[in-house]
Amino acid sequence: MTGEEYKKALKQYHKLSDRHILVAETDMPYSDVLKIVILSDKIRKAGNELVGLMRKNYDQLFRTKRYRKLLSLYGNTGDKAKRKILANQLN
């Protein structure tokens, strides 16, 4: 791979990449460097997916608990004004 081909490939990679690349000098072969970059990209994507799933599940759990609590408060309320306020929060 010549210098121009490398620069062209690097520019194309930067256009497709949505993160910063750390440039470091190593004595590793180019194939090993590619393996490390690919592995780090997979780790980043897996981490992002895991955080997304955890956030989704937490939000769902929070909404469910809140909904149950409001529903029980609505059922236990005798005052019509308070009941209307709770009904608006449920919807």
C-alpha positions as CSV (number, residue, x, y, z in Angstrom):
1,M,0.0,0.0,0.0
2,T,1.5,3.3,-1.0
3,G,1.3,6.5,0.8
4,E,-1.4,8.0,-1.5
5,E,-3.5,4.8,-1.2
6,Y,-3.2,4.9,2.6
7,K,-4.2,8.6,2.7
8,K,-7.2,7.9,0.4
9,A,-8.3,4.9,2.5
10,L,-7.9,6.9,5.7
11,K,-10.0,9.8,4.4
12,Q,-12.7,7.4,3.4
13,Y,-12.6,5.8,6.8
14,H,-12.9,9.1,8.6
15,K,-15.9,10.0,6.5
16,L,-17.7,6.8,7.5
17,S,-16.4,6.9,11.1
18,D,-18.4,8.6,13.9
19,R,-15.6,8.8,16.5
20,H,-12.1,10.1,16.9
21,I,-9.1,8.0,16.1
22,L,-6.0,8.0,18.3
23,V,-2.8,7.9,16.3
24,A,0.0,6.1,17.9
25,E,3.3,4.7,16.6
26,T,3.7,0.9,17.1
27,D,6.0,-1.8,15.8
28,M,3.0,-4.0,15.0
29,P,2.2,-5.2,11.5
30,Y,-0.6,-3.4,9.7
31,S,-2.8,-6.5,9.8
32,D,-2.6,-6.5,13.6
33,V,-3.4,-2.8,13.8
34,L,-6.5,-3.5,11.6
35,K,-7.6,-6.3,13.9
36,I,-7.3,-4.0,17.0
37,V,-9.3,-1.2,15.3
38,I,-12.0,-3.7,14.2
39,L,-12.2,-5.2,17.7
40,S,-12.4,-1.8,19.4
41,D,-15.2,-0.8,17.1
42,K,-17.1,-4.0,18.0
43,I,-16.6,-3.3,21.7
44,R,-17.8,0.3,21.2
45,K,-20.9,-0.8,19.4
46,A,-21.7,-3.5,22.0
47,G,-21.3,-1.0,24.8
48,N,-23.6,1.4,23.1
49,E,-26.2,-1.3,22.5
50,L,-26.0,-2.4,26.1
51,V,-26.4,1.1,27.5
52,G,-29.4,1.6,25.2
53,L,-31.1,-1.6,26.4
54,M,-30.4,-0.8,30.0
55,R,-31.8,2.7,29.6
56,K,-34.9,1.4,27.8
57,N,-35.6,-1.2,30.5
58,Y,-35.0,1.3,33.3
59,D,-37.4,3.8,31.8
60,Q,-40.0,1.1,31.2
61,L,-39.7,-0.1,34.8
62,F,-39.9,3.5,36.1
63,R,-43.0,4.2,34.0
64,T,-44.7,1.0,35.2
65,K,-44.1,1.7,38.9
66,R,-45.3,5.3,38.5
67,Y,-48.4,4.1,36.6
68,R,-49.2,1.6,39.3
69,K,-48.8,4.1,42.1
70,L,-50.9,6.7,40.3
71,L,-53.6,4.1,39.6
72,S,-53.7,3.1,43.3
73,L,-53.8,6.7,44.4
74,Y,-56.7,7.3,41.9
75,G,-58.6,4.4,43.3
76,N,-58.1,5.5,46.9
77,T,-59.0,9.1,46.4
78,G,-62.5,10.2,47.3
79,D,-62.2,13.8,46.3
80,K,-63.3,14.4,42.7
81,A,-60.8,17.3,42.1
82,K,-57.8,15.2,43.2
83,R,-59.1,12.3,41.2
84,K,-59.3,14.5,38.1
85,I,-55.7,15.6,38.6
86,L,-54.5,12.0,39.0
87,A,-56.5,10.9,35.9
88,N,-54.8,13.6,33.9
89,Q,-51.4,12.3,35.1
90,L,-52.4,8.8,34.1
91,N,-53.2,9.9,30.5
